[in-house]
């Protein structure tokens, strides 16, 4: 799962150090358009729907947060 998430992030921002960043937004690795692109690609890649209530900065702040969100959704869905 982690490798697929990283692959998606690297498509959006090839130069971003997503593995070591504690906060993608603070470090300006991703912007609002990038988040929308990421959500669309995550949903397609993992065959899920991310509920609108889960689309928060906290859930997309870093790699671990995204991974935790996807694990939660995949268990529920």
N, C-alpha and C positions, 0 to 999 in steps of 0.2 A: 504494500500500500504506500509506504513512504517513498519508494522509488518512483511510483506513478505520480504522486503529488509533486515531487521535485521536478519531474519531467515537464509537467504542466506549467509549473512556475518558471522554469527555464525557457519555455516557449514564449512566455509573456515578457520576461526580462532576462535575456541570456547572460548578462553580466552580474546579476544579483547573487549575493552570497546568502541564499536562503537557509542553508544548513546551520549557519552560525548566528543568524540574526535573531535577537530576542523580540524585535518589533518591526515588522515590515513597513508599517505606516510611518513610524518615527524616523526610520532610516531612509524613507522615501524610495523603497524598493518597488512598491506597487501603489497605484492610484485607484480612484473609484472605477475607472474604465477597466483597469486590470482586474479588479475584484469581480466585476460582472463577467468578464471573460473567463476568469478562473472558475467561478461558480458554474457557468455553462459547461465548461470542459470537465469539471469534476462530476457533474450530474450525468453527462454522457459516458464518461469513462467507467464510472462505478454503477451505472444504471440505477440512479437514485433521484429523488427530488428533495432538495434542501428546503425545508419549511421556511417561510418568510420570517418567522419569529427567531430562527437560528442564524439569520443573516445579520450578524453584529460584528463590530470591530474585534471584540474579544475572541470570537470564534475563528477569525482569520488573521490574527496578530502574528502568528509564527507557525512554523512547520508542525510543532507538537500540538498546537491548538486545532489546526485543520485536521490532523490525524485523529485527535480525540473526537472531534465532531463527526467525522466520517464513520468511525467505529460505532459511535452511538446511533447514528442513523441506520447503518447497515444491520445492527442488531435488532432495531425496532422494525425496519422496513423489510 
